[in-house]
Amino acid sequence: MSVLVNKDSKVIVQGFTGSEGTFHAGQMIDYGTNVVGGVTPGKGGQTHLDKPVFNTVADAVREVGANTSIIFVPPAFAADAIMEAAEAGIKVIICITEGIPTADMVRVKSYIDARDCRLVGPNCPGVITPEEAKVGIMPGFVFKKGRVGIVSKSGTLTYEAADQVVRKGLGITTAIGIGGDPIIGTTTKEAVQLLMEDPDTDAIVMIGEIGGQLEADAAKWIKADGNRKPVVGFIAGQTAPAGRTMGHAGAIVGGKDDTAQANMEIMAANGIHVVDSPAEIGQKVLEVLG
């Protein structure tokens, strides 16, 4: 088992023929992901990377049974791309695009909430179930199959955590990069919940950033849920000055509760094994799995 994506996912790429879409779709296909086609309006009927191109997501769903989409559409058009995928019946929508206006995402969020689908991102590295499906931009070679789930706001720290877990002789069930924007489709808590329910995941790595309540909310849920599986936590941005956005639009210390220290204390109080440095993640996972 795994969550969100697996070898049976039928993946389409929105923004397929653009430079980003072309490069990453090629990498996904090379990894073995079941990419069944792509969408670029006006180019329907062509082939690209030996896969069919469709004018609309609805066409792709109808003709090749697509159920998962990854979006590499420029920021001004990405909100519409997400809603088009949801409207067409795509179940898992993974949006890589960075810089979507927050006002657009407010509309998208309410639109998505009324439909039977899950959005991951925007501004995220995607989702990978190692040796089955890579629906994202992460370096596939870092990830090996195993029984540790990863949930992360940070792209590079996702890869770092996976590398450490693998170096300790363990592996990954699914790694979910939830994205660093203020409004995202899947929160830390929701991603952790998916992995808690997955019978093949024995432990979870939860990587957060300063700003917002996502990690605190997840920590409280983990405790309320009975700390069923060990969770190792890290918060990036321990030295960040207050009031300045750091790297991601959502990574800003607004008040004393937003600091890395405050989040780490809440996590520890709720039974999460908190590490002070990302370099300690692998060792801590090994310890908690005993």
N, C-alpha and C positions, 0 to 999 in steps of 0.2 A: 504493500500500500504506500501511498504518498498523498500529498494534497495538491489541489489546483491543476497540476499538469502531470501527464505521464506518457508512456509510449503510444497510448491510444488517442491522445489529444489530436484533433484535426485543426492545425494552426494555419491561419491566414495572416498576411502582413499588410497592414494599411500604410500607404506610402511606400509601396513595394519597389517602384522603379526609381525612386530618388536615391541619392548617393548613400545616405545613412541606411535606408531600408535595404538597398542592394547589398551593402557590405555585411550587415548583421544577419540578413536572411541567409546569405551564403554561409556564414559561420554556423548558423543554426542547422542548416541542411547538412553541412559537413559533420556536425556533432551527432546527427542521426535523428533530429527532431522531425516529426511527421508534418512537414510544411506542405499544405495541399494547394496553395496558390497565394495570390495577393490581390490587392485592390488599388488601382489608380484610375480615377475618373477620366474617361476619354480614351483609355488605352485597352478597354475590354476587347477580348478576342485575340490579343497578342500572347506570346509566351515570353517569360523572363526567367532566367536561371532554370530553364527547362520546366517551369511551372506555369499554369494558366493565369492570365491577368483578367480581372473582372472590373466592371465599371462601378459596381456597388457591393456592399457587404451582403445585401439580400441575395444578389446573384450568386455569390460564393457559397452562401448557406444552402441555397436551392440546388446548385449544380455539383458541389463537392462535399456537402454535409459539414461545413466548417462549424466548430463549436468553441474555438479559442482564437483570440485575435491579439496581435501585438501592434502597437501604433507608433509609427515614426513620421507623424504628420507635423508640419510647422505649427508653432504655438497658436497662431491666429485661427487655425482651422481644426485644431486638435479636439476641442470640446465637441464640435459637431461630429467628428469622427467617432468619439466615444459613444455619443448618443445614437449615431447610425448603427453601430455594432449592437448596442443594447436593443434597439428597435427591431433589428433583423433576427434576434434570438440567440446571439452569441452568449455563452454562459460565463466564460472567463475572459475579461478584457484587461490587457496589460499595457499601460500607457507609459512609454519611455520619455516622451517629450517633456522638456524643461521650459519653464517660462510661460505656461498657460495663464492668462489673466485670472486673478482670484474671483472676480465677478462671474467669469465664465464657469468656473468650477462650482460656484454656489448653485448655478442652474443645473449643471451636470449631476451634482450630488442628489438633488431632489428628484431628478429624472430617473437616475439609477435606483434610488431607494424604492421606487414604485414598480420595479421590474425584477424578474427572477434571474439576476446575474450578479457577478462579482467583479468589481473594478479593483485592480492593483495599480498604484501610482496615482497621479503622474509623477514625473521627475524621479523615476526609480530605475534600478538595473534589471528588473524583471524577476522571474521565478525559474528555478532549475530543480529538476528531479534527476540526480546524477545517473548517467548511463541510460537514460530514457528520453528526456526532453529538456532542452534548454530554450526557454522562451524569454529571451533577454539579451543583454550585452555583456554578461559576465564571462571571464575566461574559463571555458569548460574544463580545461585540463586540471584545474585546481581541485575540482570536486570529485570525490569518490563516493560510491554508494555505501550507505551505512544506516545508523539508527539515531542520529542526532539531527534535530530540526534547527533551522536558523531563521530568526526574524530580525530584520535590521532596517534602520532608517538610513544608514550610510551604505553607499555602494562598495567602496574600497574595503571597509571594515568587514563586509560580508565575505569578501574573498580571503581576507586575512584570517578571519575566524575559521573558515572552511579549511584553509591550508593548515592551520594549527591542529584542528581536530583530526585531519587526515594524517599528519605527521606523528600523532600519538597512536596511530594504528586503528583509529575509528573512522567513521564515514558519515555521510549526510543522507537523510531521507529526502527532505525538500528544503531549499533555502529560498526565503521570500524577502525581496527588497521592497519595503512598503513605500519608499519615496520620502523626499524631504520637504515637500510643499506644505503650506498651512492647511489646505483641504485635500485630503487623500481618500481614495475609495475604501481601503482596508486599513483599519487601525492596528496598532501593536496588539491590543487585546484580542481583536478578531483573528489576527494571524496566529497568535499563541493558542487561541481556542481551537483552531483547525488542527494544529499539531498535537494538542492535548487529546483530541478525539481520535487521532490516527494511531491504530494499534502497533504500527511498525516504528513509531518514534518513542525512544526511551528517555531522552533528555532534550532540553531546548536551550539554545543560546539566544538571548534577547539583547540586541544592541540598540541603544537610543542616543539621542542628542539633547543638548540643552533646548529649552523652549517647549512650551505646551505641557499637557498633562498625560500624553499617551502612555508613557512608561509607568507613571503612577497608577493610572487606571488599570493597566494590565496587571500590575503587581497586586492590586487590591482584589482583582478578579481571581488571580492565581491562588491567593490565600482563601478566598471565599469558596473556591472550587475544591479546597482540601489539599492543596500542594501535591497533586497526584503524581507529578513527575518532577525531577529536579530541574531547576532553571538557573542558568548562569547568566548574570547580567553585567553590562558595562554601559556607561554613559560617556559619550565623547563631548569635549568642550569644557573640561574642568578649569581651564585657565581663561575662559572667555570673559571679556569685559561686559558689564551690564549694558543693555540697550543697543548693542551692535549685532546685526545679522551676520552669522558666520557660515559662509559657504552655501547653505540652503536657505531658502526664503523663510522657512518655518523655524530656523535655528537662531532664536534670539532670546536673551534673558530679559524678560519683561519685569519680573519682580523676584523677591527672595525665593519663592516656590519654584521658579524656573531654573535655578542653578543646577549644575551637575550634582553638587553635593547634596542638595535637598532631595533630588530624585533618587540618588543612591541610598540615602537614608531610608526613604519610603520603601524602596525595593528590599533592602535588608530586613526592615521591620516586618515585611510580608513573606519572609522565608526564602528570598532569592539569594543565591550565592554570588555576591557582588565582587568583582575584581576591580582593582585600581588602574590597571593598565591592560590594553588589548593584548599585550604579550603574554598575559597570564591565562587567557581564555582556554587554550587547549589543555593545559595542566589541570585547571579547575574542573573541566568536563570529565577528564580522566578520573579525578578524585571522587566526584559526586556519583559516578557510575560504579565506583568501587571495584 
